[in-house]
Structure formats: C-alpha cells, structure tokens
Amino acid sequence: MNIVETAINAGNFKTLVAAVQAAGLVDTLSGEGPFTVFAPTDEAFAKLPEMSLTGLMNNKEMLTKVLTYHVVPGKVMAAQVAGMMSATSLEGDTIKIQASDQGVLLNDKANVTATDIECSNGVIHVVDTVLRF
C-alpha cells in the first residue's frame, strides 16, 4: 500500500487524509516517491483552534504549504532521523530535529510517537502535533 492508502487504513489520520484530498495531493503522495511523511494524527489536528482548521481546509494554497512541510523527499527511516539535526521539507523549509533518550522532537513541539510505517512509496512517522500552522 502507498502512503495515502496506508493512512486511510490506519484510521487515525482522517483529518490528514481529508486535508490531502482538499489540497489535491493524493496523486503526489500516491506516486512513486519515495517520501517520508511526518503524519499528524487526528488528535494532533484537534489541537488546532476549530476556526483555524476550517479556514486552513478552505485555503488550498496554505493547506498545500502546511502539508508539504510535513513531507521530506526520500525514504528516511527512524534510525536515520535520530541522527539528523534537520531535514528539508518538500515545501522547501527546514524541519528542526532533536533526538534524545526520550525520543525525537520536531521543531521543539512535535513528538514522534510511532516510526517506520513502511509503505510502497516511502515511510510514515507519526507525530502528535501539526508541525506548521
């Protein structure tokens, strides 16, 4: 299964999948890749103010920027992520990475809660907070 199919089947990425569909990124994230996705759960999206999330979902350009910021080109497994200080997102900006005995923290706010969910076109790492809003 590709990244989009895996996210749909997982059941805890409904908001992410709806956002990917609204942004028109299904074909991209179903494509050859490989991609590494730092995937916010439904609970991560629920932390956003409701009005802000609604506004984001209705602004395709901003939504695309937010979503592509969560994607890194290439297949970067957890062991590699833990050894990195940063990664350049598909959107073009840098994601700050801090690894410690407690785990991996992105941009000083998002914990990586599950890793190495392998897909036919990359890998998903689960995060508990939307990285950029």
Secondary structure, DSSP 4 states (H G I P E B T S, - for coil): --HHHHHHHHSS-HHHHHHHHHHT-HHHHHSS--EEEEEE-HHHHHTS-HHHHHHHHT-HHHHHHHHHHTEEES---HHHHHT-SEEE-TTSSEEEEEEETTEEEETTTEEEEEEEEEETTEEEEEESS-S--
